[in-house]
Amino acid sequence: MPQEPSAPTQNPTLLAWVREVAAHTQPDRIVWCDGSQEEADRVTAEMLADGTLIALNAEKNPNSYLHRSHKSDVARTEHLTFICTETALACGPTNNWKSPADARKDVWPWFEGAMRGRTMYVVPYIMGPTTSPYSRPGVEITDSAYVVANMRIMTRMGKVALERIGDSADFVRGLHSLGDLSPDRRAICHFPQDRLIWSVGSGYGGNALLGKKCHALRIASAQGRDEGWMAEHMLILGLESPEGDITYMGAAFPSACGKTNLAMMVAPLTQQGWRVWTVGDDIAWMHIGEDGQLWAVNPEAGFFGVAPGTSLRTNPNAIRTIEKNAIFTNVALADDNSVWWEGLGDPPAHLVDWKGDDWTPASTAPAAHPNSRFTVAAAQCPQASPRMEDPRGVPISAILFGGRRARVAPLVFEARSWQHGVYVGATVASETTAAATGAVGVVRRDPMAMRPFCGYNMGDYFSHWLKMGTKLTKPPKVFHVNWFRKGADGKFLWPGYGDNLRVLRWVRGRVRGEAKARETAIGFVPEHGELDLTGLEGVDVDDLLAVDNAEWRSEIAGQREFFAEFGGTVPAELSLELEGVAARLG
């Protein structure tokens, strides 16, 4: 074990844990991260020297870097991600279960000596605004300097976090080691009851930045259940009207359904005085305020976004956000040391692809990995909300659920009540694409877009949503949206992107009691003429908002099958809502 440096804390719980980990992993040295610029400069210089980072063009991408991960380590490994509870029932059917005893037997040995020849970094961090009572601290121990650099962007890291922790034992502990990067010795284990995370064998951000999905969703969802709040896979945006009032909304979509684009939307109606403010693009921690409303903070300080498909056309604010001070992972490198990915624009004549090989437009493989990423501070977003760091959070007036459905789901509908809204969220589904699975139109149920991220049995998770509703004197209205509906010709019926603001305006109108709706078997859709379609040509509103009873009866059958997977843990209230829809369908 290396000689322990002078620790910047006297916290006995933290010190004992650091010593235990060091004795087991046997690093060459221990570094306590303070979050300072001097430290960031030093860590960056070390990564440039050993090839972990490549400096990018100082004019096109100032203070920005490229990282290439191992070719076998490029995405979240859901099949190797475990919830370690004492019983399989507590884990639930949508998670992979491993008992704590089996995790200690199977995974703990992989950490033995894993940090030999490496530096062990102790990374204290805060998820959420620094002074917010709703924020939660954690400490990640890692042997990856890349993780340190990313955690500095994604969290409030260093001295400020140690001060927040003080002498308390109430912090999430995350242990990460690259190990030997073997997929055969790779696992991400969560122990909700102990507020503990182990990750070994992966350097990819979703598996290694333990403050993100691991802490902010899987552990925090269980913590929120225990403490009476909610950790959700939701963006948070504020819609400002020409009169200057702002309506805050949360939105939960499965992957590939436009979450980041909606959070950073540039509206075509900006000239009319409408504006979207970005509070968060991925995660919302929601609590009940003294006024009986639901309030939300964004626990993250940065964006860890997917690069391919991001362009000035699809998401101009994202492009402006990543112009400087960014870390790019597994994108392509141009000859002038700038970055490129599919969807950004026309490709140069020559690139070095994400694997480090030569690439030309004639190449058959993509230049950037489809899951390549950018990490950047949220404060750099041109429309970052002034309330992004508000310790109180923002009041949520509407919650949007959504998925990618070619038919079935209309463009937008409103739930009849909070309870009905929970049912709508619990039955969210999205259809896969050929690029992702080799099959088109396969329906995957993804409740509240939390299927990969809920840290306990989702039947109990639905109950927690219902329970939260009983405590709200003014619950948010709940909606379902579907930007991806297609016509008989197979073409999209809705232009999407910035035009989604037209739907948000109707949602705002419903929240304020101003917009009209008509009732259908599944909920309320906009009354004819309520969606502002000024400037849109050829949009078939009737088809966009149609509810086909035959299609929905088939959908109800699929929902029944999904609920049956939970073996009786789905709350009776949701089954009641399902049968209510079935009855209204006839």
C-alpha positions as CSV (number, residue, x, y, z in Angstrom):
1,M,0.0,0.0,0.0
2,P,1.4,3.4,-0.9
3,Q,2.2,6.0,1.7
4,E,-1.1,7.9,2.3
5,P,-0.9,11.6,1.5
6,S,-2.2,14.1,4.0
7,A,-5.9,13.9,3.5
8,P,-8.0,17.1,3.3
9,T,-10.6,15.7,5.6
10,Q,-10.9,14.1,9.0
11,N,-14.1,12.3,8.1
12,P,-13.6,8.8,9.8
13,T,-16.0,7.0,7.5
14,L,-14.4,8.4,4.3
15,L,-10.9,7.8,5.5
16,A,-11.5,4.2,6.6
17,W,-13.1,3.5,3.2
18,V,-10.2,5.0,1.2
19,R,-7.7,3.0,3.2
20,E,-9.7,-0.2,2.7
21,V,-9.9,0.4,-1.1
22,A,-6.2,1.3,-1.3
23,A,-5.2,-1.9,0.6
24,H,-7.2,-4.0,-1.8
25,T,-6.4,-2.3,-5.1
26,Q,-2.8,-1.4,-4.3
27,P,-2.2,1.8,-6.3
28,D,1.2,3.4,-6.7
29,R,-0.1,6.7,-5.3
30,I,-3.2,8.3,-3.9
31,V,-4.4,11.8,-5.0
32,W,-7.3,13.6,-3.3
33,C,-8.9,15.8,-6.0
34,D,-9.6,19.4,-5.0
35,G,-11.4,20.6,-8.2
36,S,-9.0,23.4,-8.8
37,Q,-7.9,24.7,-12.2
38,E,-4.3,23.9,-11.3
39,E,-5.3,20.3,-10.7
40,A,-7.2,20.1,-14.0
41,D,-4.3,21.5,-15.9
42,R,-1.9,19.0,-14.3
43,V,-4.2,16.0,-15.0
44,T,-4.8,17.1,-18.6
45,A,-1.0,17.5,-19.2
46,E,-0.5,14.0,-17.9
47,M,-3.1,12.6,-20.2
48,L,-1.7,14.4,-23.2
49,A,1.7,13.0,-22.3
50,D,0.6,9.4,-22.1
51,G,-1.8,9.6,-25.1
52,T,-5.1,9.3,-23.2
53,L,-6.0,12.7,-24.7
54,I,-5.3,14.3,-28.1
55,A,-5.3,18.1,-28.2
56,L,-7.7,19.6,-30.8
57,N,-7.3,22.6,-33.1
58,A,-6.8,25.6,-30.8
59,E,-8.8,27.9,-33.2
60,K,-11.7,25.6,-34.1
61,N,-12.0,23.8,-30.7
62,P,-10.1,25.8,-28.1
63,N,-9.2,24.0,-24.9
64,S,-10.8,20.8,-26.2
65,Y,-9.6,17.2,-26.5
66,L,-10.3,13.9,-28.1
67,H,-10.3,10.6,-26.2
68,R,-10.4,7.1,-27.8
69,S,-11.7,4.3,-25.6
70,H,-10.9,0.6,-25.9
71,K,-12.7,-0.8,-29.0
72,S,-14.6,-3.3,-26.7
73,D,-15.7,-0.5,-24.3
74,V,-17.9,2.0,-26.1
75,A,-21.3,1.9,-24.4
76,R,-23.3,1.2,-21.3
77,T,-23.3,-2.6,-20.7
78,E,-26.8,-3.2,-19.5
79,H,-26.4,-7.0,-19.3
80,L,-23.4,-6.5,-16.9
81,T,-25.2,-3.9,-14.8
82,F,-26.6,-5.4,-11.6
83,I,-28.9,-4.3,-8.7
84,C,-27.5,-6.0,-5.6
85,T,-30.4,-6.5,-3.2
86,E,-31.0,-9.2,-0.7
87,T,-33.9,-10.6,-2.7
88,A,-34.7,-10.8,-6.4
89,L,-38.2,-9.4,-5.7
90,A,-36.6,-6.2,-4.4
91,C,-34.6,-5.9,-7.6
92,G,-37.6,-6.6,-10.0
93,P,-37.9,-8.2,-13.4
94,T,-36.6,-5.2,-15.4
95,N,-33.2,-5.3,-13.7
96,N,-30.4,-7.8,-13.5
97,W,-30.1,-9.2,-10.0
98,K,-27.1,-10.3,-8.1
99,S,-27.2,-10.8,-4.3
100,P,-24.7,-8.7,-2.2
101,A,-23.0,-11.9,-1.2
102,D,-22.6,-13.1,-4.8
103,A,-21.3,-9.6,-5.7
104,R,-18.6,-9.8,-3.0
105,K,-17.7,-13.3,-4.1
106,D,-17.8,-12.7,-7.9
107,V,-16.8,-9.0,-8.4
108,W,-14.7,-7.9,-5.4
109,P,-11.8,-10.2,-6.4
110,W,-11.5,-8.4,-9.7
111,F,-10.5,-5.2,-7.8
112,E,-7.6,-7.0,-6.0
113,G,-4.4,-5.4,-7.2
114,A,-6.3,-3.7,-10.0
115,M,-4.6,-0.3,-9.5
116,R,-1.0,-1.5,-9.4
117,G,1.1,0.9,-11.5
118,R,-1.7,3.5,-11.4
119,T,-2.8,6.5,-9.5
120,M,-5.8,6.2,-7.3
121,Y,-7.9,9.4,-7.4
122,V,-10.3,10.3,-4.6
123,V,-13.0,12.4,-6.2
124,P,-15.5,14.1,-3.9
125,Y,-18.5,15.6,-5.7
126,I,-22.0,17.1,-5.3
127,M,-24.9,16.1,-7.5
128,G,-27.1,19.2,-7.7
129,P,-26.6,22.9,-7.0
130,T,-23.9,23.4,-4.4
131,T,-26.1,25.0,-1.7
132,S,-29.4,23.2,-2.5
133,P,-30.9,21.1,0.3
134,Y,-32.0,18.7,-2.4
135,S,-28.5,18.0,-3.6
136,R,-26.6,14.9,-2.5
137,P,-22.8,14.3,-2.2
138,G,-20.8,11.3,-3.3
139,V,-17.2,10.2,-3.5
140,E,-15.8,8.3,-6.5
141,I,-12.5,6.4,-6.2
142,T,-11.1,5.8,-9.7
143,D,-7.8,4.9,-11.4
144,S,-8.8,6.8,-14.6
145,A,-7.6,10.4,-15.1
146,Y,-10.2,10.6,-18.0
147,V,-12.9,10.0,-15.3
148,V,-11.5,12.7,-13.2
149,A,-11.6,15.2,-16.1
150,N,-15.2,14.3,-16.9
151,M,-16.4,14.3,-13.4
152,R,-15.0,17.8,-13.0
153,I,-17.3,18.9,-15.8
154,M,-20.3,16.8,-14.9
155,T,-20.4,17.5,-11.1
156,R,-19.5,20.1,-8.5
157,M,-16.2,18.4,-7.7
158,G,-13.5,18.8,-5.1
159,K,-13.1,20.9,-2.0
160,V,-16.7,22.2,-2.1
161,A,-18.0,18.6,-1.9
162,L,-15.7,17.7,1.0
163,E,-17.1,20.8,2.8
164,R,-20.6,19.6,2.1
165,I,-19.9,16.1,3.4
166,G,-18.1,17.3,6.6
167,D,-18.0,14.5,9.1
168,S,-21.2,12.9,7.9
169,A,-21.3,9.2,6.8
170,D,-24.3,10.2,4.5
171,F,-22.6,10.1,1.0
172,V,-22.7,7.7,-1.9
173,R,-19.5,5.7,-2.3
174,G,-18.4,4.7,-5.8
175,L,-15.4,2.5,-6.6
176,H,-14.2,2.4,-10.2
177,S,-11.2,0.7,-11.8
178,L,-10.4,0.1,-15.4
179,G,-9.1,-3.3,-14.4
180,D,-7.8,-5.0,-17.5
181,L,-10.8,-3.8,-19.6
182,S,-11.7,-7.4,-20.3
183,P,-15.4,-7.9,-21.0
184,D,-15.1,-11.1,-19.0
185,R,-14.1,-9.2,-15.9
186,R,-16.5,-6.3,-16.3
187,A,-19.5,-5.4,-14.0
188,I,-21.3,-2.4,-12.6
189,C,-22.9,-3.3,-9.3
190,H,-25.3,-1.1,-7.3
191,F,-26.1,-1.7,-3.6
192,P,-29.1,0.6,-3.0
193,Q,-29.3,-0.2,0.7
194,D,-25.7,0.7,1.3
195,R,-25.6,3.7,-1.2
196,L,-22.6,1.9,-2.8
197,I,-21.5,1.4,-6.4
198,W,-18.7,-0.8,-7.8
199,S,-17.6,-0.5,-11.5
200,V,-14.8,-2.5,-12.9
201,G,-13.5,-3.4,-16.3
202,S,-14.8,-0.4,-18.3
203,G,-13.7,3.2,-18.9
204,Y,-16.8,4.2,-20.9
205,G,-18.5,7.2,-19.4
206,G,-21.9,5.6,-18.7
207,N,-20.1,2.8,-16.8
208,A,-17.3,4.9,-15.2
209,L,-18.7,8.4,-14.4
210,L,-20.4,7.0,-11.3
211,G,-22.1,10.3,-10.5
212,K,-24.2,10.1,-13.6
213,K,-26.6,7.1,-14.2
214,C,-25.2,5.0,-11.3
215,H,-25.6,7.6,-8.6
216,A,-28.1,10.2,-10.0
217,L,-30.6,7.5,-11.1
218,R,-30.1,4.0,-9.8
219,I,-29.0,4.8,-6.3
220,A,-30.9,8.1,-6.1
221,S,-34.2,6.5,-7.2
222,A,-34.0,4.2,-4.2
223,Q,-32.9,7.0,-2.0
224,G,-35.8,9.1,-3.2
225,R,-38.2,6.3,-2.5
226,D,-36.9,6.1,1.1
227,E,-36.8,9.9,1.6
228,G,-39.9,11.0,-0.3
229,W,-38.6,12.5,-3.5
230,M,-38.0,11.3,-7.1
231,A,-35.0,10.8,-9.3
232,E,-36.1,10.7,-12.9
233,H,-34.6,10.3,-16.4
234,M,-36.0,13.7,-17.5
235,L,-35.0,16.8,-19.1
236,I,-36.1,20.1,-17.6
237,L,-37.0,23.1,-19.7
238,G,-38.7,26.5,-19.2
239,L,-41.0,27.8,-21.9
240,E,-41.1,31.6,-21.9
241,S,-44.1,33.3,-23.5
242,P,-44.0,36.7,-25.3
243,E,-45.5,38.1,-22.1
244,G,-42.4,36.9,-20.1
245,D,-44.0,34.2,-17.9
246,I,-42.1,30.9,-17.8
247,T,-43.8,27.4,-17.6
248,Y,-41.4,24.7,-16.5
249,M,-41.8,21.1,-17.8
250,G,-40.1,17.8,-17.3
251,A,-39.9,15.3,-20.2
252,A,-38.9,11.6,-20.1
253,F,-38.2,9.8,-23.4
254,P,-36.3,6.6,-24.2
255,S,-33.1,6.9,-26.2
256,A,-33.3,8.2,-29.8
257,C,-36.5,10.1,-29.1
258,G,-35.2,13.7,-29.2
259,K,-34.6,14.4,-25.5
260,T,-31.5,16.6,-25.9
261,N,-32.9,18.4,-28.9
262,L,-36.1,19.3,-27.0
263,A,-34.1,20.5,-24.0
264,M,-32.0,22.9,-26.2
265,M,-34.7,23.7,-28.7
266,V,-34.4,26.8,-30.9
267,A,-38.0,27.6,-31.8
268,P,-39.0,28.8,-35.3
269,L,-41.4,31.2,-33.4
270,T,-38.6,33.0,-31.6
271,Q,-39.5,36.1,-33.7
272,Q,-42.9,36.0,-32.0
273,G,-41.3,36.2,-28.6
274,W,-41.3,32.5,-27.5
275,R,-38.2,31.1,-26.0
276,V,-37.0,27.8,-24.4
277,W,-34.6,27.8,-21.4
278,T,-32.5,24.7,-20.7
279,V,-32.4,23.7,-17.1
280,G,-31.2,20.1,-17.7
281,D,-31.1,17.6,-20.6
282,D,-31.1,14.3,-18.9
283,I,-31.9,13.9,-15.2
284,A,-34.3,15.6,-12.8
285,W,-34.5,15.3,-9.0
286,M,-38.0,16.3,-8.0
287,H,-39.3,17.1,-4.5
288,I,-42.5,18.5,-3.0
289,G,-42.2,22.1,-2.1
290,E,-43.9,24.0,0.7
291,D,-46.5,25.2,-1.7
292,G,-47.6,21.6,-2.5
293,Q,-46.1,21.7,-6.0
294,L,-43.5,19.5,-7.6
295,W,-40.1,21.2,-7.8
296,A,-37.1,20.0,-9.8
297,V,-33.3,20.5,-9.7
298,N,-30.9,19.2,-12.4
299,P,-28.3,17.2,-10.4
300,E,-25.7,17.5,-13.2
301,A,-23.4,20.3,-14.0
302,G,-22.6,19.2,-17.6
303,F,-23.9,17.5,-20.7
304,F,-22.7,14.0,-21.7
305,G,-24.3,14.0,-25.1
306,V,-24.3,11.8,-28.2
307,A,-22.4,13.4,-31.0
308,P,-23.6,11.7,-34.2
309,G,-26.7,13.4,-35.6
310,T,-25.9,16.6,-33.7
311,S,-25.6,19.5,-36.2
312,L,-26.6,23.1,-36.7
313,R,-29.8,21.9,-38.3
314,T,-30.9,19.4,-35.6
315,N,-29.5,21.2,-32.5
316,P,-27.7,24.5,-33.1
317,N,-27.5,25.2,-29.4
318,A,-25.6,22.0,-28.7
319,I,-23.1,22.9,-31.5
320,R,-22.6,26.3,-29.9
321,T,-22.2,24.7,-26.5
322,I,-19.4,22.4,-27.6
323,E,-17.3,25.0,-29.5
324,K,-14.8,25.2,-26.6
325,N,-13.8,23.5,-23.3
326,A,-15.1,20.1,-24.4
327,I,-14.0,16.5,-24.2
328,F,-14.9,14.4,-27.2
329,T,-14.9,10.6,-27.0
330,N,-14.7,8.3,-30.0
331,V,-15.4,10.9,-32.7
332,A,-13.4,11.2,-35.9
333,L,-10.3,13.4,-36.2
334,A,-9.8,15.6,-39.2
335,D,-6.3,16.4,-40.7
336,D,-6.4,19.9,-39.1
337,N,-7.1,18.3,-35.7
338,S,-10.8,19.3,-35.6
339,V,-13.6,16.8,-34.9
340,W,-16.2,15.3,-37.2
341,W,-19.1,12.8,-36.9
342,E,-21.9,11.5,-39.1
343,G,-24.6,14.2,-39.4
344,L,-22.3,17.1,-38.7
345,G,-22.0,18.0,-42.4
346,D,-20.2,16.8,-45.5
347,P,-17.2,14.7,-44.6
348,P,-13.6,15.8,-45.4
349,A,-11.6,13.8,-47.9
350,H,-9.7,12.1,-45.1
351,L,-10.2,11.4,-41.5
352,V,-8.8,9.3,-38.7
353,D,-11.7,7.3,-37.4
354,W,-12.6,6.5,-33.8
355,K,-10.4,3.4,-33.8
356,G,-7.4,5.4,-35.0
357,D,-7.5,4.1,-38.6
358,D,-7.5,6.1,-41.9
359,W,-11.0,6.8,-43.2
360,T,-12.4,8.3,-46.4
361,P,-16.0,8.9,-47.7
362,A,-15.6,5.6,-49.5
363,S,-15.1,3.7,-46.3
364,T,-18.0,1.3,-45.3
365,A,-17.6,1.7,-41.5
366,P,-18.7,4.9,-39.7
367,A,-15.9,7.4,-38.9
368,A,-17.3,8.2,-35.5
369,H,-18.7,5.5,-33.2
370,P,-22.5,5.7,-33.2
371,N,-22.4,6.2,-29.5
372,S,-19.5,8.8,-29.5
373,R,-19.9,11.6,-27.0
374,F,-19.1,15.1,-26.0
375,T,-18.7,16.3,-22.4
376,V,-19.2,20.0,-21.7
377,A,-20.3,22.3,-19.0
378,A,-24.0,23.0,-19.0
379,A,-23.3,26.7,-18.3
380,Q,-21.9,27.1,-21.8
381,C,-25.3,26.4,-23.4
382,P,-26.5,29.7,-25.0
383,Q,-29.9,29.2,-23.5
384,A,-28.9,27.9,-20.1
385,S,-31.6,28.9,-17.7
386,P,-30.7,31.5,-15.1
387,R,-32.3,29.1,-12.6
388,M,-30.0,26.2,-13.5
389,E,-28.2,26.6,-10.2
390,D,-31.2,27.8,-8.2
391,P,-31.0,25.8,-4.9
392,R,-34.8,25.7,-4.8
393,G,-35.1,24.3,-8.3
394,V,-38.0,25.2,-10.6
395,P,-41.7,24.4,-10.2
396,I,-42.9,21.7,-12.6
397,S,-46.3,22.4,-14.2
398,A,-46.3,19.6,-16.8
399,I,-44.6,16.2,-17.3
400,L,-44.3,14.8,-20.8
401,F,-43.7,11.1,-21.6
402,G,-43.0,9.9,-25.1
403,G,-41.7,7.3,-27.4
404,R,-41.0,6.5,-31.0
405,R,-44.3,5.0,-32.5
406,A,-45.0,4.9,-36.2
407,R,-48.7,4.7,-35.5
408,V,-50.9,4.1,-32.4
409,A,-49.9,7.1,-30.3
410,P,-51.1,10.5,-31.5
411,L,-48.8,13.6,-31.6
412,V,-49.9,14.6,-28.1
413,F,-52.6,13.7,-25.6
414,E,-53.2,14.7,-22.0
415,A,-53.8,12.2,-19.2
416,R,-57.1,12.5,-17.3
417,S,-55.5,12.7,-13.8
418,W,-52.3,12.2,-12.0
419,Q,-53.2,8.5,-11.5
420,H,-54.0,8.1,-15.2
421,G,-50.7,9.9,-15.9
422,V,-48.7,7.4,-13.9
423,Y,-50.4,4.7,-15.9
424,V,-49.4,6.5,-19.2
425,G,-45.8,6.8,-18.0
426,A,-45.7,3.2,-16.8
427,T,-46.8,1.9,-20.3
428,V,-44.4,4.1,-22.4
429,A,-43.1,2.1,-25.4
430,S,-40.8,2.8,-28.2
431,E,-40.2,1.0,-31.5
432,T,-36.7,0.0,-32.3
433,T,-35.0,0.8,-35.7
434,A,-33.1,-1.5,-38.0
435,A,-29.9,0.3,-37.2
436,A,-30.2,-0.6,-33.6
437,T,-31.5,-4.1,-33.6
438,G,-31.8,-5.5,-37.1
439,A,-35.6,-5.4,-36.8
440,V,-38.0,-2.6,-37.4
441,G,-41.0,-1.8,-35.2
442,V,-40.1,-4.1,-32.2
443,V,-42.0,-2.5,-29.2
444,R,-39.9,-2.2,-26.1
445,R,-41.7,-1.0,-22.9
446,D,-39.6,1.6,-21.1
447,P,-41.7,2.9,-18.1
448,M,-41.0,6.6,-17.5
449,A,-37.8,6.0,-19.7
450,M,-36.4,4.5,-16.5
451,R,-36.2,0.8,-17.4
452,P,-32.3,0.8,-17.5
453,F,-32.0,3.1,-14.5
454,C,-34.5,2.3,-11.8
455,G,-32.6,0.9,-8.7
456,Y,-35.4,-1.3,-7.4
457,N,-38.5,-3.2,-8.4
458,M,-40.5,-1.0,-10.9
459,G,-43.8,-2.2,-9.5
460,D,-42.8,-0.5,-6.2
461,Y,-41.5,2.4,-8.3
462,F,-45.0,2.9,-9.8
463,S,-46.4,2.9,-6.2
464,H,-44.0,5.6,-5.3
465,W,-45.2,7.8,-8.1
466,L,-48.8,7.3,-7.0
467,K,-47.9,8.0,-3.4
468,M,-46.1,11.3,-4.4
469,G,-49.3,12.3,-6.2
470,T,-51.3,12.0,-3.0
471,K,-49.0,14.6,-1.3
472,L,-49.3,17.1,-4.1
473,T,-51.9,19.8,-3.7
474,K,-51.3,20.9,-7.3
475,P,-49.8,18.0,-9.3
476,P,-48.4,18.7,-12.7
477,K,-50.5,17.8,-15.7
478,V,-49.2,14.7,-17.5
479,F,-49.0,14.4,-21.3
480,H,-47.8,11.8,-23.8
481,V,-46.1,13.0,-27.1
482,N,-45.0,11.2,-30.2
483,W,-42.9,13.2,-32.7
484,F,-42.5,10.1,-34.9
485,R,-45.9,9.2,-36.2
486,K,-46.0,8.2,-39.9
487,G,-48.6,8.3,-42.6
488,A,-49.7,5.6,-45.0
489,D,-46.8,6.5,-47.2
490,G,-44.3,5.7,-44.4
491,K,-43.2,9.4,-44.1
492,F,-43.2,11.3,-40.9
493,L,-46.3,13.4,-40.4
494,W,-44.7,16.0,-38.1
495,P,-41.6,18.1,-38.9
496,G,-40.3,17.8,-35.3
497,Y,-37.2,19.7,-34.0
498,G,-38.0,23.3,-33.4
499,D,-41.6,22.9,-34.4
500,N,-42.2,20.8,-31.3
501,L,-42.6,24.1,-29.6
502,R,-46.1,24.3,-31.1
503,V,-47.0,21.3,-29.0
504,L,-45.4,22.8,-25.9
505,R,-47.5,25.9,-26.4
506,W,-50.7,23.8,-26.3
507,V,-49.4,22.0,-23.2
508,R,-48.8,25.4,-21.6
509,G,-52.3,26.4,-22.5
510,R,-53.7,23.4,-20.8
511,V,-51.7,24.0,-17.7
512,R,-53.1,27.6,-17.6
513,G,-56.7,26.5,-18.4
514,E,-56.6,28.4,-21.7
515,A,-56.3,25.8,-24.5
516,K,-59.2,23.6,-25.6
517,A,-59.2,19.8,-25.9
518,R,-61.5,17.0,-26.9
519,E,-61.9,13.7,-25.1
520,T,-60.8,10.4,-26.6
521,A,-60.7,6.9,-25.1
522,I,-57.0,7.4,-24.1
523,G,-57.1,11.0,-23.0
524,F,-57.5,14.6,-24.3
525,V,-56.1,15.7,-27.6
526,P,-56.0,19.3,-29.0
527,E,-59.4,20.6,-30.2
528,H,-59.4,21.4,-33.9
529,G,-57.5,24.7,-34.5
530,E,-55.8,24.7,-31.1
531,L,-52.3,23.8,-32.5
532,D,-50.7,26.8,-34.1
533,L,-49.6,25.6,-37.6
534,T,-48.7,29.0,-39.0
535,G,-46.1,28.5,-41.7
536,L,-46.4,24.7,-41.9
537,E,-47.6,23.3,-45.2
538,G,-49.2,19.9,-45.7
539,V,-49.4,18.8,-42.1
540,D,-52.3,16.3,-41.7
541,V,-53.5,17.2,-38.2
542,D,-56.4,14.8,-38.3
543,D,-54.1,11.8,-38.9
544,L,-51.6,13.2,-36.3
545,L,-54.2,13.2,-33.6
546,A,-56.3,10.2,-34.6
547,V,-57.0,7.5,-32.0
548,D,-57.6,4.2,-33.8
549,N,-59.6,1.9,-31.4
550,A,-58.5,-1.3,-33.1
551,E,-54.8,-0.3,-32.9
552,W,-55.3,0.7,-29.2
553,R,-57.0,-2.6,-28.3
554,S,-53.9,-4.4,-29.5
555,E,-51.8,-1.9,-27.5
556,I,-53.8,-2.7,-24.4
557,A,-53.1,-6.4,-24.9
558,G,-49.4,-5.6,-24.9
559,Q,-49.7,-3.5,-21.8
560,R,-51.5,-6.3,-20.0
561,E,-48.7,-8.7,-20.9
562,F,-46.1,-6.2,-19.6
563,F,-47.8,-5.7,-16.3
564,A,-48.1,-9.5,-15.9
565,E,-44.2,-9.7,-15.9
566,F,-44.2,-8.0,-12.5
567,G,-45.9,-10.9,-10.7
568,G,-48.5,-8.9,-8.9
569,T,-46.4,-5.9,-7.8
570,V,-48.0,-3.5,-10.2
571,P,-50.4,-1.3,-8.1
572,A,-54.1,-2.0,-8.5
573,E,-54.7,1.6,-9.4
574,L,-52.7,1.2,-12.6
575,S,-54.6,-2.0,-13.6
576,L,-57.8,0.0,-13.0
577,E,-56.6,2.7,-15.3
578,L,-55.7,0.2,-18.0
579,E,-59.1,-1.5,-17.8
580,G,-60.8,1.9,-17.9
581,V,-59.1,2.7,-21.2
582,A,-60.0,-0.8,-22.5
583,A,-63.7,-0.1,-21.6
584,R,-63.7,3.3,-23.3
585,L,-62.2,1.7,-26.4
586,G,-65.3,-0.6,-26.5
